[in-house]
């Protein structure tokens, strides 16, 4: 996801609650209006990465390079 951000392919990120995963996930919006969910590197390739807290998800989004983060608690 960092490479995609560095190349200008991502424009916004949202932290969303994932009740079935007992945590939060990162959802990035691409410049061509697609949605990309951050996946786990340790599990299956299509498994979303779950964060235990909003702070952990925000720290990861900041590490990617995002300066603004939105949070969706619905």
WORA-V282825 format. One record per helix or strand. SS is the DSSP state (A for helix, B for strand). FROM is the first residue (numbers start at 0). TO is the last residue. If there is no record, write none. Layout:
[[SS,FROM,TO] [SS,FROM,TO]]
//
This chain:
[[A,1,5] [B,9,17] [A,18,20] [B,22,29] [B,34,36] [B,38,38] [B,47,47] [B,50,50] [A,53,63] [B,69,71]]
//
